[in-house]
Amino acid sequence: MKNILTIFKKEWDRVIKDKRLVMSVMILPGLMIFLIYSFIGNATTSMMQPDDANVAIVNAPQSFINLYESVEDLEILNTVFVEESSEELYVGRIDEGNWDVWIVFDDDFETYDGTGDKPGVRVYFNPNNSQSQSVYNRFSGYLYQYQNALSLALYGDTTYFAMDIDNTEINQDIIAGRMFSMILPMLVIMFLFSGAMSIGPESIAGEKERGTIATLLITPVKRTEIAIGKVFSLSVLSLISTISSFIGIIASFPKLFEMEGIDSSIYGVGDYVMLLLLLFSTVFVIVGMISILSAYAKNLKEAGTLIVFVYIATILVGVTSMFSESADSRFVMYLIPIYNSVQTMKAIFTFETGVLTYLLVSIGANIVYAGILIFILNKMFQSERIMFAK
């Protein structure tokens, strides 16, 4: 155990004493994710909400004005109610992108008695302008509501039958959890792998390329202890990198989902504990795979090439979280490495009742796979042909 800790300290010092590695592995992932996703959240919110929108409404009946002012945020839209307007003036403004929507009610709108020609409403907007399109969609809803209200007032109850619609109470936690579960598992697995990939090849393939692995192997330390020490140290460092990225995601999600009015702080301490236990078991599997590929490779370049293919396969597995609203219910699927972690994370984020069973099976399977990978790595360390390949 002492020798394993010695190897662990050696690998730990290699990263900790290098300020660039500390920044790139422990700080930069979370910071970059926070900045990117906060920017996406702000940009998406700005696109969904009109900014300084201008609307001209001509001959608006007071009943329509009352309906409009009761549902619209008057601070968002600059709405001008006018008695008369120049069609050419406002159409030109809308075509140029300076105004967004022009609405004209016929003069006899409020005096219509249900006979003769029906009064009309003319709407003009610019579909090439996203803001104009968005404002038009808003006002289409107001006009349909107004039309239904006038029809009811003029003709009475014209419905053929009455409908009594009810629904299950909306659970915002489940809705938010479902959104998280479609994105986070894929991202966490990606960051977990990229964190290990940034430091793993250097630990073994890098030492093989520089020739320092030979010095380490001829020391009195058992090669088994060297293999375990390297895997353990790389796992801890990779987990720190992933935690940094995960914190960045969680910190940015309130801004990312601000436009939906969803509260992102819906998970308790127990959920985060389960997640960290799962990540820690998963990182051993990922580091084990990267270590084996690094040990097999003759140099850093070859190791990077081999690892990229596994990285792509891992991303594809992570993407499966986006194809369903709930976690896989088949017990046997939680014995498949990486896939079991993705599905267990999905179960955690969606508050599924069987999450504890999925967690225990996944962690158990990951520990077994990690043991197998360490055993294979140990055998590779015992092989002079592999460790001293040129």
N, C-alpha and C positions, 0 to 999 in steps of 0.2 A: 504493500500500500504506500509505503514511503517513497518508493521509486516512481510509482504512478503520479503521486503528488509533485515529485520533482519535475517530471515531464510536463505535467499540467502547468506548473509555475513557469517553466521555460517558454511554453507556447503563449501563456498569458502575458509574460513580460515582453515577448516579441511584439505583441499588439499594443499593449498599454503604454509602452515606452515610445511608441511611434505616434506622434501627435496626428499625423495625417490619417493613420489607420483608425485612431480613436474617433476622429471627426467623421470619416467615411462609414465606419461600421456602427457606431453607437449614437451619434448625434444627427448626422446628415439625413439618414432615412426618414426619421420621424419629422424633422423640420421640413424636408422637401414635400412629404406627403401632406402635411398640414397646410403649407403654402399653396400647393397645387389644388387640393380639394376645396380649400376656402375660396380660392379664385374661381373655381368652377361653380361653387354655390352662389357666389355674388353675381357672376355672369348670368347664370340661369335665372336667378331671381329678377335681375334687371330685364331680361328678355321677356319674362312672363308678365311683368307689370309695366304698363305704359309710362314713359318718362316725358313729362311736359307735353302730353297729348292735347290736341286742339280739336274741338268739335263745334260746329255751327248748326243750330236747330232753328228752323224758320217756322213761324206760326204754331208753335208748340201749344197744344191745349193745356190748361191748368191741371187737368186730371193726369195727364202724362208727366208733367213736371213734378207733381206730388209723388207719383210712383217712382220716378227716376231718383229723386232726392232721398227717398226712403231706403234705397238699397245701394246706391253708389257712394263711394268715398269721394267727396267733392274736392279733396286735396290732390287727387291723382289726375283727374281730367279737368282741363280748362274748357268748360262748356259755356258757349255763348248763346243765349236765347234772343233772337231778333225777330222783328215784325216783317221785314223785307230783306232780301239779300240779292246780290248780283251773282247769278249762276256762273257766269264767266270768271268772276273774281275768285270764288271759292273752289271751283273745279280746277282752275289754274294753280291755286295754292296747294291743293291735294296732289295734283300731278307732279308738282315740283318737290313734294315731300315736306312742305312747311306746315300743312294742316293734315288732318287724318280722316275725318268723316263730315259729310254735309247731309243734313236731313231736312226735308221740306214736307210739312203737312198741308193738305189742301185747305182753302179758306173756309169751306163749309163743313169742316170736320166735326165740330161739336153740334151742329144743327141738323145733322142727318137723322131722319126719322124711320129708316128701314125700308123706304121705297125709292125707286129710281136708281140712278147710278150711284155706286158706293164711292165714298171719298177715298183718296189715295195718299200714300206716303212714298216719297221718293228718297232713296238713299244713294249716295255716291261716296266711294272710297277707292283706295289705291291698293290692289292685291299684291303689287310688286314691293310694297313697303310692309315689313312685318308688323310694325307698330300700328299702321293703319288697318291691317287685317285683324289684329287683336282687338282694337277698339270697335271695329265693325261687328265682330263676334259678340262683344258685350251688348251692343245696342240692338242686335238682332234678338237677343233674349228679352230685352226690355219691351221691344215692339210686339213680340209674340204674347207676352204677359198682358200687355195693354189691349191687344186685339181680343184676347179671351175675356178679359174683364168687360169690355164694351159689348161684346156679343151676348154675354150673360145678362147685362143690364138692359139691353135692347129687346132680346128675344125671350128672356127668362131661362128656365132650366131646360136645356135641349138635350141633356144626356139621356141615353136609352136605358142604362142601368147604373147602379151605384157600385163603386169599388171601395172596398175597405182593405187597404194595404198596410201590412205590418212587417216588421223585420227584426231579426236578432239585434240586440244592442251592440252598437259598434264598439269594438275594443281597440283603441288606438295603439296599445302596446303590441298587439298581434300584428296590426298593419305595419307598424314601424319595424318590428322584428322580422317580418317577411321581407321587407325591403333590404334590411341589413344582411339577411341570410343569403340573398342572391348575389351580393357583391363581396362582402367581407371574407368568406372562406377562400375564394379565389385569390384575393389580394394578400391575405395573410400567408397562404402557402407560397405565393410568389416571393414575398419578402423573406420568408423563412429560408427558401432555397437560395435567393440572391445573397442573403447575408452569409450563409455558409460557403457559397461559391466564391465570395470575395476574399476569403481568408483560407479556405481549405486547400486548394491546389498548392499554394505557397508553402504550406506546412510539410507536405510530403514530396510532391513533384518538384517544388522549388529547391528543396534540400538535395534531391537526387541530381538535379541539374547542376547545382553548385558543388556537389561532391561531399557536402557536410553530413549527409545521411550515413556515409561509411564510418565516419568518426563516432557517430552516435551508436551505431550497431555493434561496434567492437568494445563498447564500455561494458562493465559488469552488470548493467541493467538488463533484465530479461526482455526479449523482443515482444513478448506478450504484454508486459507492463508499458513498453513504449507505445504499442498500438492502442491500448486502453487509455493511456494518458493523453495521447493526441486526440482521440475521438472525444474524450470527456471535455478537454479544454476547448476544442472547436465547437462542441455542442453548447457550452455555456456562453461563449462569445457570440455564436449565431443566435442564441435565444435573446441575448441582450439587444442585438440588432433588430430582431423581430419585435420585441417589446417596444423599442423606440418607434418603429414604423406603426405598430398598432396604436400606440398613444397618439401619434400624429393623426391617424384616421379617426379615432374616437373624438379627438379635440376639434376636428374639422367638420364632423357630421352635423352638428347643430346648424352650422351655416349652410351646409350642403342641402339640408332638408328644411330650411327655414320657410321656403315658399309653400310647403305642405302643412305647416303648423304642427309638425310632429316633434314630440319630446324625445330626444335621443338618450336621455339619462334614465333609461327604463330597466337597466340591468343592475342586479345587486352584487354584493361581495361574493356570494356563492357562485354566481355565473362566471365571474372573472377568475375565481380559483379553479373552477372546472376547465376553463379555457387555457389557463397557464399550465395546468397539469397535462392537458392534451398536447399543447405546443411543445412542452419539454420532452414528452415521449416521441413526438413526431420529429423533432430536430435530431434525435439520435439516429433515426432511420435515414434522414437526409444526409447527415454528416457521414454516416457509415457508407452510403453509396458514393458520395464524393470522395471519401478517403480511399475506397477501393479503386476507383477510376484513376485517382492521382497516383496511387502506388503502382498501378499497371502502366501508366504513361511513362515515357522516357524523359519528358521535359514538360515545362509549363504550357507550351503551345499545344502539345498533344493532349494534355490533360484538359485544357480549356475546350478543345474541339469535342472530346468525348462527353464532357459534362453538359455541353449545350444541348445535345440530343436528349439527355435525361431531363434537362430543364424544360424543354419544349413539351415533353410527355407529361411532366408534372403540371404545367400550365393547363394542358388539355383536360387533365383530371379535375383541376380546380374549377374549370369552366362549367363542369356538370352541375355545380350549385345553382346555376342560373336557369336550369331547365325544369325545375319543379318548385312548388311552393312549400313542400315539407320534406323532411329527411327520409332517406330510404328505410323502409320498414323491414327489409329482409336481413335477418340476423347474420347470415353468412357473408354479406357484403362488408360487414365491419371487421372482417378478417383480412381484407385487401389493404395493403399499405398505401398511404396517402389518401386513397379514396375514403377510407374509414375516418380519417381526420377531417376531411372536407364535409362529410355527411354528419359527423358528430358536432362540428361547429354549427352546421345548419340547424341541428336539433336544439343546441343551446340558445341560438339567437331567436328561434321560434317558440321557445318555452314548451317543447314537446314533453309529454308525460314519461316517455321511455328514455329520456336523455341520460339518466344515470347508468342504465344498462348499456347503452351505446358507448358511453364514456369508458366504463370499466372494460368492456370487450376490446375497444380500440386501444386503450393503454396497454392492456395485456398483450395484444397482438403486436403492437409496436415494440414492446420490450423484447418479445421473442425474436422479432426480425432484427432488432438492434444487436441481440446476442449472436445471431447467425452471421450478421455482417462483420461484427468484431472478430468472430472466429475465422471468417474468410480472410480478413485483413491480417490477422495474426499469422495464418498460413503463408500469406504473401510475404510478410516480413521475414519468415523463416527461409524463404527461397532466395538464394544468392543470385539466381538467374534473373529474377524479377527486380530485385532491389538494386542490382548493379548493372542493369541493362543500359546499353548505350545506343 
